[in-house]
Amino acid sequence: MDREEIIRMAREAGLAYGSDEKPLGSVTRFASLVAASERNKLAAWMMSQGYATGHGDSIEKLLEELEWQVRESEREACAKVCEDRERANLYGVKECAAAIRARGNK
């Protein structure tokens, strides 16, 4: 959420009119506190699930980091399926692909 969006929402709510009528400073400070609180909730959830928060200084950055980590963990899980099949002497790309797809059916 950027400054312009906060001001737009404050105006829609009738809380701020502009520098010539009503100051926006307290509204933008309040919005920053709310955004920080929401960011902290998301970061706490990510950590409780075993995900790193990196340098996510906004909800958008945290969600990008989470999406990347989920993709990475899924790739690793897929690679492990193929490695397990290789160790069991079950070779073949088609078979490995089928095993990976079957993971979602369990």
C-alpha positions as CSV (number, residue, x, y, z in Angstrom):
1,M,0.0,0.0,0.0
2,D,1.5,3.3,-1.0
3,R,1.0,6.8,0.2
4,E,-1.4,7.7,-2.7
5,E,-3.6,4.7,-2.0
6,I,-3.8,5.6,1.7
7,I,-4.8,9.2,0.9
8,R,-7.4,8.0,-1.6
9,M,-9.0,5.6,1.0
10,A,-8.9,8.3,3.7
11,R,-10.7,10.7,1.3
12,E,-13.3,8.1,0.4
13,A,-13.9,7.5,4.1
14,G,-14.2,11.2,4.7
15,L,-11.2,11.4,7.0
16,A,-8.9,13.6,4.9
17,Y,-9.5,16.3,2.3
18,G,-6.1,17.6,1.5
19,S,-3.4,20.0,2.8
20,D,-5.6,23.1,2.4
21,E,-8.5,21.7,4.5
22,K,-7.5,18.8,6.8
23,P,-4.0,17.4,7.5
24,L,-3.3,13.9,6.2
25,G,-0.3,13.3,8.5
26,S,-2.1,11.4,11.2
27,V,-4.1,9.3,8.6
28,T,-0.9,8.2,6.8
29,R,0.8,7.5,10.1
30,F,-2.1,5.4,11.2
31,A,-2.2,3.5,7.9
32,S,1.6,2.8,8.3
33,L,1.0,1.3,11.7
34,V,-1.9,-0.9,10.4
35,A,0.3,-2.0,7.5
36,A,3.2,-2.8,9.8
37,S,0.9,-4.8,12.0
38,E,-0.4,-6.9,9.1
39,R,3.1,-7.4,7.8
40,N,4.2,-8.7,11.2
41,K,1.2,-11.1,11.3
42,L,2.2,-12.5,7.9
43,A,5.9,-12.8,8.9
44,A,5.0,-14.6,12.2
45,W,2.8,-17.0,10.3
46,M,5.6,-17.7,7.7
47,M,8.1,-18.4,10.5
48,S,5.6,-20.7,12.3
49,Q,5.4,-22.7,9.1
50,G,9.1,-22.9,8.7
51,Y,9.5,-20.3,6.0
52,A,12.1,-17.5,6.1
53,T,11.0,-13.9,5.9
54,G,14.2,-12.7,4.2
55,H,14.2,-8.9,3.9
56,G,10.5,-8.6,3.3
57,D,9.7,-5.0,4.3
58,S,6.1,-5.1,2.9
59,I,3.3,-7.7,2.7
60,E,3.9,-7.8,-1.1
61,K,7.6,-8.6,-0.6
62,L,6.8,-11.3,2.0
63,L,4.3,-12.9,-0.3
64,E,6.9,-12.9,-3.2
65,E,9.4,-14.6,-0.8
66,L,6.8,-17.1,0.3
67,E,5.8,-18.0,-3.3
68,W,9.5,-18.5,-4.2
69,Q,10.1,-20.7,-1.1
70,V,7.0,-22.8,-1.9
71,R,8.2,-23.3,-5.5
72,E,11.6,-24.3,-4.3
73,S,10.3,-26.8,-1.7
74,E,8.1,-28.4,-4.4
75,R,11.0,-28.7,-6.8
76,E,13.0,-30.4,-4.1
77,A,10.2,-32.7,-3.2
78,C,9.9,-33.7,-6.9
79,A,13.7,-34.3,-7.2
80,K,13.5,-36.5,-4.1
81,V,10.8,-38.6,-5.8
82,C,13.1,-39.2,-8.8
83,E,16.0,-40.0,-6.5
84,D,13.9,-42.5,-4.5
85,R,12.9,-44.2,-7.8
86,E,16.5,-44.3,-8.9
87,R,17.6,-45.9,-5.6
88,A,14.9,-48.5,-6.0
89,N,16.2,-49.2,-9.6
90,L,13.0,-47.8,-11.1
91,Y,14.3,-45.9,-14.0
92,G,12.5,-43.9,-16.6
93,V,11.4,-40.3,-17.1
94,K,7.7,-41.2,-17.7
95,E,7.6,-43.3,-14.5
96,C,9.2,-40.5,-12.5
97,A,6.8,-37.9,-13.9
98,A,3.9,-40.2,-13.0
99,A,5.3,-40.6,-9.5
100,I,5.6,-36.8,-9.1
101,R,2.0,-36.3,-10.3
102,A,0.8,-39.1,-8.0
103,R,2.1,-37.1,-5.0
104,G,-0.8,-34.7,-5.4
105,N,-3.3,-37.5,-5.3
106,K,-2.4,-38.7,-1.8
